[in-house]
């Protein structure tokens, strides 16, 4: 079954960042988190903890080699890549209104402080939250963009 919204955290080496991203994604009500290009502490201790959290909450967690693999397997109707270096500025609340109508959506977030590279940004629509003076941490960017979308989607289903 294809999730309506799949959140992808790409290129992650920090166990804590992966766990924080899982808590954020699941806490906002999204059901599927994919981690791609996972290495270091994230691979050895972050993945088991994120999996434990997903199982405890009845959510889904997957680890794949690349964002391209996630796109191939999940076949989203729309792909959004959060990248300050290659993206266009968007107001998170207005952008959530545009995204809420999508049947299937993949949101790709960087897992390290450097944003996803040009190759990943080129897989979809590259954006970043307007109003910040510099690149925020991946978890902060995720919170700014996912919270309005979660609120908008919850209005549809209630």
C-alpha positions as CSV (number, residue, x, y, z in Angstrom):
1,X,0.0,0.0,0.0
2,X,1.3,3.4,-1.0
3,X,1.3,5.9,1.9
4,X,-0.4,9.3,1.2
5,X,2.7,11.1,2.6
6,X,6.1,9.5,2.9
7,X,8.8,11.5,4.7
8,X,12.3,10.6,3.6
9,X,15.4,11.5,5.6
10,X,18.4,11.3,3.3
11,X,22.1,11.0,4.2
12,X,21.9,10.6,7.9
13,X,24.8,9.6,10.2
14,X,23.6,10.8,13.5
15,X,21.5,8.4,15.6
16,X,19.9,11.2,17.6
17,X,18.9,13.1,14.4
18,X,17.2,10.0,13.0
19,X,15.4,9.4,16.2
20,X,14.4,13.0,16.5
21,X,13.1,12.9,12.9
22,X,11.1,9.8,13.6
23,X,9.6,11.3,16.8
24,X,8.6,14.5,14.8
25,X,7.2,12.6,11.8
26,X,5.1,10.2,13.9
27,X,4.2,12.8,16.4
28,X,2.6,14.9,13.7
29,X,0.5,11.9,12.6
30,X,2.4,10.9,9.5
31,X,2.6,7.1,9.1
32,X,5.6,6.4,7.0
33,X,9.3,7.4,7.4
34,X,12.0,6.2,5.0
35,X,15.7,6.6,5.8
36,X,18.1,6.6,2.8
37,X,21.9,6.6,2.8
38,X,22.2,5.7,6.5
39,X,25.6,5.2,8.0
40,X,27.7,5.5,11.1
41,X,25.8,5.7,14.5
42,X,22.5,6.2,12.7
43,X,22.9,2.8,11.1
44,X,24.0,1.0,14.2
45,X,21.8,2.5,16.9
46,X,19.4,5.0,15.2
47,X,17.8,2.5,12.9
48,X,16.9,0.0,15.7
49,X,15.5,2.8,17.8
50,X,13.5,4.4,15.0
51,X,12.1,0.9,14.2
52,X,11.2,0.3,17.8
53,X,9.3,3.6,17.9
54,X,7.5,2.8,14.6
55,X,6.4,-0.6,15.8
56,X,5.3,0.8,19.2
57,X,3.1,3.4,17.4
58,X,1.9,1.1,14.6
59,X,3.7,3.1,12.0
60,X,6.0,2.2,9.2
61,X,9.8,2.7,8.9
62,X,12.0,1.6,6.0
63,X,15.7,1.9,5.2
64,X,16.7,2.1,1.5
65,X,20.0,2.7,-0.2
66,X,19.0,5.9,-2.0
67,X,16.2,8.4,-2.6
68,X,15.9,7.0,-6.2
69,X,15.0,3.6,-4.7
70,X,12.4,5.2,-2.5
71,X,10.9,7.0,-5.5
72,X,10.9,3.8,-7.6
73,X,9.3,1.7,-4.8
74,X,6.7,4.2,-3.5
75,X,5.9,5.9,-6.9
76,X,4.8,9.2,-5.4
77,X,2.6,11.6,-7.4
78,X,4.7,14.5,-6.2
79,X,8.2,14.8,-4.8
80,X,9.3,17.8,-2.6
81,X,13.0,18.1,-1.7
82,X,13.9,20.5,1.1
83,X,17.1,22.2,0.0
84,X,18.1,25.8,0.7
85,X,20.9,25.6,-1.8
86,X,18.8,24.5,-4.8
87,X,15.2,25.3,-3.7
88,X,12.8,28.2,-4.0
89,X,11.5,29.9,-0.8
90,X,8.0,28.9,0.2
91,X,5.7,30.0,3.0
92,X,5.0,26.7,4.9
93,X,1.3,27.4,5.5
94,X,0.5,28.4,1.9
95,X,2.6,25.5,0.6
96,X,0.7,23.1,2.8
97,X,-2.5,24.2,1.1
98,X,-1.0,23.3,-2.3
99,X,0.3,19.9,-1.1
100,X,-2.7,18.8,0.9
101,X,-4.6,17.9,-2.3
102,X,-2.0,15.5,-3.5
103,X,-3.0,11.8,-3.6
104,X,0.6,10.7,-2.8
105,X,3.5,12.9,-1.7
106,X,7.1,12.3,-0.8
107,X,8.9,14.9,1.2
108,X,12.7,14.5,1.2
109,X,14.7,16.1,4.0
110,X,18.5,16.2,4.5
111,X,19.9,14.2,7.4
112,X,23.1,16.1,7.7
113,X,23.6,19.9,8.1
114,X,24.5,20.2,4.4
115,X,21.2,20.1,2.4
116,X,20.5,17.4,-0.2
117,X,22.8,17.8,-3.2
118,X,21.8,18.8,-6.7
119,X,21.3,15.2,-7.7
120,X,18.6,14.7,-5.0
121,X,17.1,18.1,-5.4
122,X,16.7,17.4,-9.1
123,X,14.3,14.5,-8.3
124,X,11.5,16.8,-7.4
125,X,10.4,20.3,-6.5
126,X,13.2,21.9,-4.4
127,X,12.0,24.3,-1.7
128,X,12.9,25.7,1.7
129,X,11.0,27.6,4.4
130,X,11.1,31.3,3.8
131,X,12.1,33.7,6.5
132,X,15.2,32.0,7.9
133,X,18.5,33.9,7.6
134,X,20.5,30.7,6.9
135,X,20.0,27.0,6.7
136,X,18.3,25.5,9.7
137,X,18.9,22.1,11.1
138,X,17.1,19.3,9.3
139,X,14.8,18.7,12.2
140,X,13.9,22.4,12.4
141,X,13.2,22.5,8.6
142,X,11.1,19.4,8.9
143,X,9.0,20.8,11.7
144,X,8.4,24.1,9.8
145,X,7.2,22.3,6.7
146,X,5.5,19.2,8.1
147,X,3.4,20.9,10.9
148,X,1.3,23.0,8.6
149,X,0.8,20.0,6.3
150,X,-0.2,17.8,9.2
151,X,-2.7,20.4,10.4
152,X,-4.1,20.8,6.8
153,X,-4.5,17.1,6.3
154,X,-6.1,16.6,9.7
155,X,-8.8,19.2,8.8
156,X,-9.6,17.2,5.7
157,X,-10.1,14.0,7.7
158,X,-12.1,15.4,10.6
